[in-house]
Amino acid sequence: MSTVRSVVRSVVFAALAGSVVAAQPALAQTTLTMSSWVSPTHHITAVVLQGWANEAEKVTNGRVKFQMLPKHPSAPPGTFDAVREGLVDLSYVTASYTPARHIMPMLPELPGAGDTALVNSVAYSRIHWKHLHKVGEYKGVKLLGVFTHGPGQMFTKRPVHNINDVQGLKIRTGGGVAEAVAKALGTSAFVKPAPESYELLKSGVADGVFFPMESIISFKLDTVLEQATLFPGGMYSSAFGFFMNEEKWNKLPKQDQDAIDKISGEWIARHAGQSWDEADKKGLEVLKKSGVKIVNADPAFVAEVKKRSAPIIEDWIQKASAKGVDAAKILAEFREELKKVAAGK
């Protein structure tokens, strides 16, 4: 009798153990929502976000999956709050859209930054995690990484040769440093979300836009522009923070947190920077084929932009210093880091 009881007990235990093992993957699997406030085909959605999500699924062995929402749950500037409040689990925002909240990320947006998105993104990422993160401007969300787009250039519906030609032009910018530079040059700058750019140019509301080269493809601008005026390293950049709802992050098993941490930080900066540089090259190719005139700003024009932009740099130093950091020293360190990254270090 005891033998029969032992056999039954063994069978029951085996069945229970099997059901626990079988249930574990289902219990451990998490699906997180992502969203983007630009189109599904835009570089940042299709390559930066989706590329990272694919990698995250891979490093967690499929335990963490991502679902891209068909519609962003807020206006672009409201993205930080949308993630913090759980309307979506992961998204990103450019600091230019939230200047009152994000002062530190204006650092890599300043004129005189890197010649490529990769150089700018990696240098910025290193400085952010070393000096800027402790200021707490991303408090309330789990910041995964920071990066920038490529050099921001000037695109217009009319010829531009010098500083006089831009006086009074209605220029769409994303705000932040780009807007400040546009105003310093004497334009009538205004702020509108990037996806509205095509209609703004086509309707005549805007005479031009400030964008990285990649945006020509993303927003189909080659048909509504006459000239691209290029400046060495661009006149500005735009800095992005990519983040996750803090509560959802805290609920992930440590094993998955550790795996995702390995593809965060500088990994994200490199992934975004390299892919954005590729997208900028494609944008330049499209521009060349479209018949839009491409002009390299002459030295006098470049010098004038630099001179007029100097107070913008001083303004950032002042505002950042008010947050309790040595902003001038950090800016100098960032510029040294740009050189290191450009040299492959």
C-alpha positions in Angstrom: 0.0 0.0 0.0 2.8 2.4 0.9 4.4 1.6 -2.4 1.3 2.6 -4.3 1.0 5.8 -2.1 4.6 6.7 -2.9 4.1 6.2 -6.6 0.9 8.4 -6.5 2.7 11.0 -4.5 5.6 11.0 -7.0 3.3 11.4 -9.9 1.4 14.3 -8.3 4.7 16.1 -7.4 6.0 15.6 -10.9 2.8 17.0 -12.4 2.9 20.0 -10.1 6.6 20.6 -10.8 5.8 20.3 -14.6 3.0 22.8 -14.3 5.2 25.3 -12.5 7.9 25.0 -15.0 5.5 25.3 -17.9 3.9 28.4 -16.3 7.1 30.2 -15.7 7.7 31.6 -19.2 4.1 32.9 -19.4 4.4 34.6 -16.0 7.8 36.1 -16.8 6.9 37.5 -20.2 6.2 41.2 -20.2 4.8 43.3 -23.1 5.5 47.0 -22.9 4.0 49.7 -25.1 6.1 52.2 -27.1 5.1 55.2 -29.1 6.6 57.9 -31.3 5.2 61.3 -32.2 6.6 61.2 -35.7 5.4 58.8 -38.5 6.0 55.0 -38.4 8.4 55.4 -41.3 10.5 58.2 -39.7 14.0 57.2 -38.9 13.6 57.6 -35.1 10.6 55.3 -35.1 11.6 52.6 -37.6 15.3 52.4 -36.9 16.2 54.0 -33.5 13.2 52.8 -31.4 12.3 49.6 -33.2 16.0 48.7 -33.6 16.5 49.0 -29.8 13.3 47.1 -29.1 14.4 44.2 -31.3 17.7 44.1 -29.5 16.0 44.3 -26.1 13.8 41.3 -27.0 16.9 39.4 -28.1 18.9 40.1 -24.9 16.0 39.1 -22.7 15.4 35.9 -24.7 11.9 37.1 -25.6 10.8 37.6 -22.0 10.3 41.4 -22.7 8.5 42.3 -25.8 7.4 45.7 -27.2 4.2 46.9 -28.9 4.4 50.1 -31.0 1.2 52.0 -30.5 -0.5 53.2 -33.7 -1.0 56.7 -32.2 1.1 58.7 -29.7 -1.0 59.4 -26.6 -0.1 63.1 -26.3 1.2 66.2 -28.1 5.0 65.8 -28.6 5.9 68.2 -25.7 3.7 66.2 -23.3 5.7 62.9 -23.9 7.6 63.0 -20.6 4.4 63.2 -18.6 2.7 60.6 -20.8 5.4 58.1 -19.9 5.6 59.1 -16.3 1.9 58.7 -15.9 1.7 55.4 -17.7 -0.2 56.4 -20.8 2.6 54.6 -22.7 5.5 52.6 -21.3 8.4 53.9 -23.4 9.0 56.9 -25.6 11.4 59.9 -26.1 11.3 63.6 -26.3 13.7 66.3 -27.6 14.8 68.7 -24.9 13.9 71.6 -27.2 10.2 70.8 -26.7 10.5 70.9 -22.9 13.0 73.8 -22.2 11.7 74.6 -18.8 12.2 71.1 -17.6 15.3 70.0 -19.6 18.1 72.6 -19.4 21.1 70.3 -19.1 20.4 68.5 -22.4 20.7 71.8 -24.2 24.5 71.2 -23.9 24.9 69.2 -27.2 22.4 71.4 -29.0 24.8 74.4 -28.7 26.6 75.7 -31.8 30.0 74.2 -32.2 29.2 70.6 -31.3 30.1 67.4 -33.2 30.3 67.1 -37.0 28.2 63.9 -36.9 25.4 62.4 -34.9 27.6 59.6 -33.7 30.3 61.9 -32.4 27.8 64.3 -30.8 25.7 61.5 -29.3 28.5 59.5 -27.7 30.3 62.5 -26.3 27.0 63.8 -24.9 26.1 60.4 -23.4 29.4 60.2 -21.6 29.0 63.7 -20.2 25.4 63.2 -19.3 26.0 60.1 -17.2 29.1 61.6 -15.6 27.9 65.1 -14.7 24.3 65.9 -15.8 22.1 63.0 -14.7 22.6 63.7 -11.0 20.8 67.1 -11.5 17.6 65.1 -11.8 15.9 66.5 -14.9 14.7 63.1 -15.9 13.5 62.3 -12.4 10.1 60.4 -12.5 11.0 58.1 -15.4 13.7 55.5 -16.0 16.1 57.2 -18.4 17.6 54.6 -20.8 19.7 56.7 -23.0 20.4 60.1 -24.6 21.5 61.0 -28.1 21.3 63.7 -30.7 20.4 64.0 -34.4 23.0 65.1 -37.0 24.1 68.7 -37.6 21.1 71.0 -38.0 21.2 73.0 -41.2 19.1 75.7 -42.9 16.6 74.9 -45.7 14.8 77.7 -47.4 12.3 78.4 -50.2 14.5 81.2 -51.6 18.3 81.8 -52.2 20.4 82.6 -49.1 23.9 83.8 -49.5 24.7 85.9 -46.4 23.3 87.2 -43.1 21.2 89.9 -44.9 19.3 87.3 -46.9 17.8 85.7 -43.8 16.5 88.9 -42.1 12.8 88.5 -41.4 12.5 85.0 -42.9 9.7 82.9 -41.3 11.7 79.9 -40.0 10.1 76.8 -38.4 12.3 75.3 -35.6 11.7 72.8 -32.9 12.5 75.4 -30.2 15.4 75.4 -27.8 18.8 76.3 -29.2 17.6 76.1 -32.8 15.0 78.8 -32.1 17.5 80.9 -30.3 20.0 80.7 -33.2 17.3 81.5 -35.7 16.3 84.6 -33.8 19.9 85.6 -33.3 20.3 85.6 -37.1 17.4 88.0 -37.5 14.7 85.6 -38.7 11.1 85.5 -37.5 11.5 82.1 -35.9 8.5 80.2 -34.6 8.1 76.7 -33.0 6.0 73.9 -34.4 6.3 70.1 -34.2 8.4 68.6 -36.9 5.6 66.6 -38.7 3.9 69.9 -39.6 6.8 71.2 -41.6 5.7 70.1 -45.1 2.3 71.9 -44.8 4.0 75.0 -43.2 6.3 75.3 -46.2 3.8 74.4 -48.9 1.2 76.9 -47.6 3.8 79.7 -47.2 3.4 80.0 -43.4 7.1 79.2 -43.3 9.9 80.4 -45.6 12.3 77.8 -44.3 13.1 75.2 -41.6 16.1 74.2 -39.5 16.6 70.4 -39.7 19.2 67.7 -40.0 19.7 66.4 -43.5 17.7 63.2 -42.7 14.5 65.2 -42.3 14.3 65.9 -46.1 13.3 62.2 -46.6 11.3 61.8 -43.4 9.0 64.8 -44.0 9.2 64.8 -47.9 10.5 68.4 -48.0 12.5 68.2 -51.3 9.5 69.2 -53.3 8.9 72.4 -51.3 12.4 73.8 -50.9 14.8 75.7 -53.2 18.1 75.8 -51.2 20.0 74.0 -48.5 22.7 76.1 -46.8 25.2 74.0 -45.0 27.4 75.0 -42.1 30.4 73.0 -40.8 29.1 70.9 -37.9 25.7 72.6 -38.3 24.2 75.6 -36.5 22.7 73.5 -33.7 21.6 69.9 -32.9 18.7 68.4 -31.0 19.1 66.3 -28.0 16.8 63.4 -27.1 16.1 61.5 -24.0 14.7 57.9 -24.3 12.9 56.7 -21.2 10.6 54.2 -19.6 7.8 54.3 -17.1 9.5 53.9 -13.7 6.9 51.6 -12.2 7.1 49.2 -15.2 10.9 49.2 -15.0 10.8 48.4 -11.3 8.4 45.4 -11.9 10.8 43.8 -14.4 12.9 40.9 -13.0 16.5 41.9 -12.1 17.7 39.5 -14.8 15.9 41.5 -17.5 16.8 44.8 -16.0 20.5 43.8 -16.1 20.1 42.7 -19.7 18.4 45.9 -20.8 21.0 48.0 -18.9 23.7 46.5 -21.2 22.0 48.0 -24.3 21.3 51.3 -22.6 23.5 54.3 -22.0 26.3 54.6 -24.6 24.9 51.6 -26.5 21.8 53.7 -27.4 24.0 56.7 -28.2 26.0 54.7 -30.7 23.0 52.9 -32.2 21.1 56.2 -32.7 24.2 58.2 -33.8 25.4 55.7 -36.4 22.0 55.1 -37.9 21.2 58.9 -38.0 24.5 59.5 -39.9 23.4 56.9 -42.4 20.0 58.6 -42.7 21.7 62.0 -43.2 23.7 60.6 -46.1 20.5 59.3 -47.7 18.9 62.7 -47.2 21.8 64.4 -48.9 21.5 62.0 -51.9 17.8 62.7 -52.2 18.5 66.4 -52.0 21.1 66.2 -54.8 18.7 64.3 -57.1 15.8 66.6 -56.3 17.3 69.8 -57.8 17.4 71.7 -54.5 20.5 73.9 -54.6 23.1 72.9 -52.0 25.3 75.8 -50.9 28.2 75.6 -48.4 28.0 78.8 -46.3 31.0 81.0 -47.0 33.5 81.8 -44.2 32.0 85.3 -43.6 28.5 83.8 -43.1 29.9 81.1 -40.8 31.8 83.7 -38.8 28.7 85.8 -38.4 26.6 82.9 -37.2 29.2 82.0 -34.7 29.4 85.6 -33.4 25.7 86.0 -33.1 25.4 82.6 -31.4 27.9 83.3 -28.7 25.4 84.8 -26.2 23.3 81.6 -26.5 26.2 79.6 -25.2 26.7 82.1 -22.4 23.0 81.9 -21.6 23.2 78.1 -21.2 26.2 78.4 -18.9 24.3 80.8 -16.7 21.1 78.6 -16.6 23.0 75.4 -16.0 25.2 76.9 -13.3 22.0 77.9 -11.4 21.3 74.1 -11.1 24.5 73.8 -9.1 27.0 72.5 -11.6 30.2 74.1 -13.0 28.7 74.5 -16.5 31.6 76.2 -18.1 33.9 73.4 -17.0 31.4 70.8 -18.2 31.1 72.5 -21.6 34.9 72.5 -22.0 35.0 68.8 -21.0 32.2 68.1 -23.6 34.3 69.7 -26.3 37.3 67.6 -25.4 35.1 64.5 -25.4 34.0 65.4 -28.9 37.6 65.4 -30.1 38.2 62.0 -28.4 35.2 60.4 -29.9 36.0 61.8 -33.4 39.5 60.2 -33.0 37.9 56.9 -32.3 38.5 56.8 -28.5 
